[in-house]
Amino acid sequence: MTALRATSPADLAETMKAIGARARAAAAKLKLAATERKNAALRAAAQAMRDETKAILAANARDVEAVKARGATEAFVDRLLMTEARIAGTARGLDDVAAFPDPVGQVMAEWSRPNGLAIRRVRVPLGVIGIIYESRPNVTADAGGLCVKAGNAAILRGGSESFHTSRAIGACLAQGLREAELPEDAIQLVPTTDREAVGYMLTMSEHIDVIVPRGGKSLIARVQQESRIPVIAHLDGNCHVYVDGKADLAMARKVVLNAKMRRVSVCGAAETVLFDRASAATHLAPIVKDLLDAGCEVRGDEAVRAADARVKPATEDDYYTEFLEPIIAAKVVDGVGAAIAHVEKYGSHHTDAIVTEDAAAAERFTREVDSAIVLVNASTQFADGGEFGMGAEIGISTGRLHARGPVGAEQLTSMKYVVRGNGQIRP
């Protein structure tokens, strides 16, 4: 399917309404679909991705060439880039979702009342989910697959930079739905790069039940300001690693380097490292050297700059920044309390970690840091639904309602109460 060339706002509006109506009709069928059929669709889509690897790579090359011509950074290109290994990993993610228990119909709780009423709280699909995302074309497969597993129809609006890659992946998802005899309209890609399509999605309350944005601050801000539909927000990942005074040095060096440099473009990449002043004399210089030697630019306060002449001065804005590049901010703080205060002030409530052998410090950090994911002695790069055993995930929700942390199939459901009686009436 080629990109829509809307000749007027009315044309685009009618196109979006038609997509919404088809999604609503598909959702009505999908919510009743047997688990086996949904799983068959996901497995067939995964196999189609493997079979169409060359086509996906060709589409991706087209997208990558376009962004490079516009001067995109290496980190941006990395977020967009698909390789044979990444395609295989994305396909494997679909297989993992198929293997995961079906959340639809799960009994969350059950109890009986003195009058004999038997009450069950059960999981049900949300309905139609609109997903707006940037850069990463693998989200097309992850989001579409998770929505199908949870019995939801999906309307996907990927970034213009990944248009061709997303459509190649979307074709594989459509093939999977066809083979499983499920409605192809269960997963629809918005067929235009026109940014006004996002605006229409945010007002389509008749057709869309939930909006899930995944992208930078500007996208999230726009969605939260304009949406007439409930939002499960994925905010920026300004993630921290705090090296406590009682941290094992070898462990701290390994964790910090991985948290930042394993893949700098993911939302779980560490953007700030904090050092306890109590161990700065022994821990600061080796960790900073590791980062610098690995090609990471370090921006630090006076104490950090004193440890290595290559460190650049940090500004106040640096501590607020999600770099998504080989750049990290660094600061020396006075103990775990000051580290928690720093995270609270500058962080995005996404993912934060402490490295320590002090159980009391770890307990305080996990209790007081108000983030969706808090780790002890582990890399922030584990902020991923697959690494939690949840299969693929759409993103990391940083909100406090409905879903928080990795948003997998279970988080894409709601609930209803089923009450059984034998003729009871209310006095």
Secondary structure, DSSP 8 states (H G I E B T S, - for coil): ------SSHHHHHHHHHHHHHHHHHHHHHHTT--HHHHHHHHHHHHHHHHHTHHHHHHHHHHHHHHHHHTT--HHHHHHH---HHHHHHHHHHHHHHHHS---TT-EEEEEE-TTS-EEEEEEEE--EEEEEE-S-THHHHHHHHHHHHTT-EEEEE--GGGHHHHHHHHHHHHHHHHHTT--GGGEEE-----THHHHHHTT-TTT-SEEEEES-HHHHHHHHHH-SS-B--B----EEEEE-TT--HHHHHHHHHHHHHS-TTSTTSEEEEEEEGGGHHHHHHHHHHHHHHTT-EEEE-HHHHHH-TT-EE--TGGGG----SSEEEEEEESHHHHHHHHHHHH--SSEEEEE-S-HHHHHHHHHH---SEEEESS-GGG-STGGGTS---S-EE-SSSS--EE--TGGGEEEEEEEE-SS----
